[in-house]
């Protein structure tokens, strides 16, 4: 049971890193990728999608971290 909890904690921490990745890619596509072969509307659509998905993943990561780290499982 303890090994399963450690794996869940590692997964929750990894999901936080993925949140930063998705938000970083989204902001990079929206604000910093000026000179590329991809047209601007496509960059805005893709960047916005990455940002919204990053926000969704942040919420899910928050719920998972609260569940895994801050619940009392004395069974």
Secondary structure by P-SEA (a helix, b strand, c coil): caaaaaaaaaaaaaaaaaaaaaaaaaaaaccccccccccaaaaaaaaaaaaaaaaaaaaaaaaaaaacccccccc
